[in-house]
């Protein structure tokens, strides 16, 4: 059991859900994707393990919150990594001999 004044316990009690919202939710909010009334109704069946893992990571058992976070992650997905992989060897005028010496 943690002492009452341990840093971990203090951090858990001080942070509010809005403070630890996933980056994707903050990005969706900044992009205006969460503005306006919530009028779109969704009904879905998922495996309990998938929902439990997502809910645990999000810190809530609310189906609405889990679905909203998942949609935000899809809507704000960063495609830089895959794009860079596709551009391998064509991004710059780099001497091929120098590239051959690099360990990636």
Secondary structure, 3 states (H helix, E strand, C coil): CCCCCCHHHHHHHHCCHHHHCCHHHHHHHHCCCCCCCCCCCCCCCCCHHHHHHHHHHHCCCCHHHHHHHHHHHHHCCCCHHHHHHHCCCCCCCCCHHHHHHCCC
